[in-house]
Amino acid sequence: MDTSALFGLEQVPPEWEAFITEGVLTELEKYGDRRAENLLAVLKVSQATSQTVRKVMQAAKGTGDSARLSPVDVEVLALALELEAVIITDDYSIQNLATVLKVAYRPSGMKGITKVIRWNYLCSGCGKVFKEQHPDCPVCGSPLRTTRRR
């Protein structure tokens, strides 16, 4: 489960074997979610191996989602990949990459994605398009924004 899914739940259904990462727990505490203590009784905290995290990051570079995913998102995807588990998430970037990685997901309050999107990075100054993210445009130094690949 990712953090957004937990924010949308009053309680975890008792029939679920639900896992979160340390990062999800930290986010719950950071946002002062009072349910965190109660949820820990029914959630299992686990981490994926660094090898699986690298696999997820490599796939994210391929789709262009690397700039759109937080480190916690990557942790959640990697853990679901290792456990062959379903991710509960409303995050479209997680759903996008989960589809590419063949990890099942279930949206928890919103409609899920309908197709995989691959992203490019477009310079707001000179208009050059890059397949990989850069801090700024290597040509003119302007900010980059994500745009769908055609």
N, C-alpha and C positions, 0 to 999 in steps of 0.2 A: 504494500500500500504506500502511496506517496502522501505527502503532507496535505495536499488539497483534498484528497479523498477523506482523510481523517477529520478535516474541518467540517465536512459535510455530513458526517455520521454522528448520531447521538450515542450509538453503541455499536460495537462490532458484533455481527450476528454470531450466536454461539456455535453454529456449525462450521464456521470458518476457522481454518488454521492460518492466522494472519501474521505476516512478517513485516517488520520495518527495519530500516538501517539506523545506525547511530545518528546520521545526519537528519533523518526525519524526526527523531526524538529531540535533537537539539533545536530544530525549527519549531516544534510544538512548544518547547520551553521558552524559546525566544519570543514567540508571539503571545506568551502568557495564557496558553490554552489550559484551562483548569482541569480539563478531562484527561490530560496526559498521565497523571498519577493513576487514575482509574483504568485507563486503557492499557497501561503496562501489565496489568493482571491478565489480560487476554491476548496481548501481542508478544511476539517473539522478536527480540532484537538480534540481528545477524548482519554479517558483512560478506560481500563477495570477495573473491581472490583478486589480486592485482592483475593477473592475467586476463580475467574476464572484464575487468574495468577497462583495460587497454583495448580489448576487442570491441567494447561498446563505443569507446572514443574513436576508434578507427572507422566504425560504421557511421558515427555522427559526422565525421569529416567527409565521408562519401556523400551523405545527403545534404550537408550544409547545416545540420542541426547543432553542430558543436558550439556555435555562438548563442544558441537559443536554449541550451540545457545548462542547468546549474550543476555543480558537483554532486549535490544530493540527488538530482534527477538521474545522473549517471550511475550513482550507487544503487538506486532503486532498480534501474534497468538491468544492471549487472547481476544483482541478487536474483531477480526474477528469471533471468537467463540461466543462471546456475541451478536454481531450484525447479526449473521448468514450471513456474507458477504463473498465475494470472495476475496482472497488475491492475489495481483499482486506481484510476486516475482521471481527472478532467483536463490534464495538461495535453494539449494537442501535439506538442513537440515530442513528448514521451510516447504518445500513441503512434506518431509518425515513425519514430525509430523502432518502436516495438514491432510494428508491422514489418519493417525491413529485416529485423532480427528474428522474425517468426516467433515472437513472444506474445501470447494472448493477453488482451487487456479488456477491461470492462469500464466504461464511463460511469461516473457515480452521481451525476446530477445534470449533465449536459449531454447533448448528442455527440457521439464520437466522430472521428474523421471518416471521410468517405473514400479518400484516395491518398496515396503517398505523395508528398510534396518534396521536391528537391530544391534547395536554395542556392542562390548566387549572392554575391555582394556587389552592390552598385555604388559607385562613387557619386556623391551628391554634387561634386564640383565639375569634374571632367567627363563624367558619364561612363568611364571604363568599368567593365564587368570583370569580377574575379570569382573563381570557383572556391577559393579559400579565404578565410577571414584574415584581415590585417588590422592593426590598431588604427591606421589611417591609410588613405590611398597612397600607394608607393609612387604614383606618378605625380600627383599634385598636392598631396597632404590633406585633402578634405576628408570629412567623415564618410564612412561607408554605411549603407543600410542594406538589410536583407530584401531580396526580391525573388519571386518564384522563377525557377529555370523554365525555359520554353522548350 
